[in-house]
Amino acid sequence: MISEEMLKKAAAEADQAIRDSLPAPAECEHEFSPSFQKKMRRTFRKAKHPVIYKLPKYAACFVLTVALASGTWLTVDAEARAAFFAWVREQYAAFVEYRFIGEAPQENTIVEYELTWLPEGFSFQKEQDLSNSTYLTYANDSGQRILFSYLEGNDATSLFMAADYTEVQSVQIGNINADFYQASQETSPNGLVWVSEEENMCFCITASLPKDTIIKVAEGIQKNNQKNF
């Protein structure tokens, strides 16, 4: 019969044998790839910028055009890579990121969009431009808000959806696939995100409104004008 003491001794000997077989730390030098080092630098920058979690609650969909977008990938939606042309969808613990990869087309124009249909009582309030992204805010007398944002694809832009939702549903906006984020609480906004390959744009609408209403708002988006620069 093998006693407990014999098992402990055997385990200790096996542990020492494994340790002896390992190379010395000085022999374990490894040069990480530029891609891995770039991801780690972005992760460190993200840790140093907690401000992204202090944005207003209604802005469940928000854009950061600084280089703190993506850290080490936890999970990557493989189907999203195909569906979003040059945009990828990455799932993290606290948020979902839509990030543009690849080289964006070089165009000398600025495209603007607007909502042509709004639920009764809503009206335009303000517009905010941030580099290659734009936010349009609409509100009613009760304080409800609709936040419409759109981003032109380049390698410095990401769109984030806070992970305050119960499920993600695939819906259609015309002939384009979109992700609808159902909020987990009535006080939190639902979100809708989709990408136009033709326009090289990512769109997002967040509002405390039913899914069908938000989709109808999205279907009423139109290109306002096009400016040369």
N, C-alpha and C positions, 0 to 999 in steps of 0.2 A: 504494500500500500504506500502511495506517495503522500508524504506528510506535507503540511502547509509550509514548514520550514524548508523542505526540499524544493518546493515550488518557488519560494522567495529567492532561494540561492540560484536556481536555474534562470529565473527572470533577470537577476542582477548580472549573471554571467553573459546572458544574451544581450542585455543593454550595453555592457562594456564592450562586447565584441562589435556591436554596431557602431559605437562611438569610435573604436579603434580603426574601423574600416573607412571612416569619413576623412576627406582631405582636410588639410590645415586651412584655417580661414584665409590666410594669405594666398592660397591657391584657388580661391573661389571667386576671383575677380570676374565680373561680367559687365559687358557694355550693353546697356539697354538700347533698343532701337529708337530712332528719333520720334517715331509715331507714339511709342509708349511714354517717352519723356514729355512729349507735348501734352498728352492726356493727363499726366500727373501734375504738370504745371497748372493746367486749367482746373484740376481738382483743388489744388492748394489755393488758387485765387478764389474759387467758389466758397471755400471755408472761411476766407477772410472778408467776404462780402455778404453777411447775413441779412442785409437790407432787403433782399428779394422776398423775405418772409414777412416784411413789415408793410407791404403795400395794402391799400384799402381792400376790404373783403369783396367788394363788388367787382374788383378787377381780378377775377379768377383766371382770366386769360390775359397774359401780359407779355411784353417783349423786352428783352435786354439786348442791346446792340454792342455791348462790351464783351471782351473775351473771357467770360466766366460761365459760358453756356454749358459745356458738357464735360463731365469728369469721366472716370472709368465707367464703361457701360456695364450696367447690371443686367438688363435684358434688352434685346433689340427685336422689334417686330419685323421679321423677315419679309412678310407680305407688304408691309408699309413701304419698304424700299422700292418695290416695283410700283406700288400705287401712287406714290408721291413723287415720281420722277426724280428730281434731285433733292428731295426732302426726305428725311428719315424720322421715324417716330420712335422715341426711346422712353421706356417705362422705368421710373425710379420710385423709391419708397414714398416720397412726399410730393411728387409732381410727374407730369408727362411732358416730354420735350419734343417739339418739332424743330428739326435743325436742317438747314440747307447745307449740302455738301457739293463739291465740284465747283467749276468755274461758271459764274453767272454771265449771261450775254451782256456785252458792252453796248448800251443804248444811251443816246443823248436826250432822253425824254423823261419827264416825271408824270406818272399816271395817277389820277385822283378818282376815287369812288365815293358814292353816296347811297343812302337808303331811300328808295322811292316810295316804299310802303311802310307805314308805322301803325301800331295799334292805336285805337282812339285815345286821345289825350296826350300822346307823346309828341315832343317837338325837339328840334335840334338845340343843343346847349353850347357845346364848345368843341374845338378841334385842337389836337396837339400833335405836332410833327416831331419825330425823333429819328434823325438820320434817315434811313430808308424805310421807316415804319410810321404809320399814322393811326391816331386814335380819334374816333368820333363818339361823343357822348350825347345821348338823347334821354329825356326824362319827362315825367308827368307831374302834375300838381301834388301827387301823393308821395313823391320822392323816389318812385321806382325808376331804375335806370336801365338803359340798353347801351352796352359798350360794343362798338364795332371797330375792329382794328384790322389793318392789312399790312403785309410785309412783302417787300420785294426780295427775292432770293439772292443772297450773297453769303460769303463765308464768315460773316461776322454777326449773323442774326439768328436768334432762336425765339420761338414762341413757347410759353409754358402754360400748362393747365394744372392748377393746384389739384391735389388728389382728394378733394372734398366732394366725391361723387360715389354713387352706389353701383353704377354700371356704365358701360360704353356701348352704344348702339350704332350700327351702321345704317345710315339713311342716304337718301338721294336728294341732291339739289340739281334739278334738271337731269343731265346725264353724268353728273360728277358725284363720286362717292364722298361721303362726309362722316365724321365721328361726332355723335351726340353724347354729351356727358350729362347724365342725370344726377342732379345734386342730391346729397344725402340728407339735407335738411331743407325745410321750406324757406328758411331765411337766406339760404345760399343760392346763388344764381346757377342756372343750367348753362351749358356751353356747347357751342357748335364750331367745329374746325374743319376746313377743307382746303384743298390746293387746286389751283388752276394751272395745268401744265402749259397751256397756250400763253397765258399771261406771266408765267413764272412768279406767281403770287400765292401767298398763304393768307387765308381769311379766318377771322374768328369773331363770333358774336356771343356775348354772355348777357343773360338777363333772367330775372325771376319770372319767367313766362313759360307756358306750356310748350312742349316740343313742336306741335303743329304750328303754333304762332311764330316761334323762332325760325322755323324752316320757311314760313311764308315771308318773313322779313328778309331772309337770305335770298330768296328767289327774286326779290325786288331790287337787289343791288345792281347799279349800273355805273358804267364808266362815265365820269363827269366831264373831264376834258384831259387834254394831253399837252404838257408844256415842254418846250425845248429849252435846253440850257447848254 
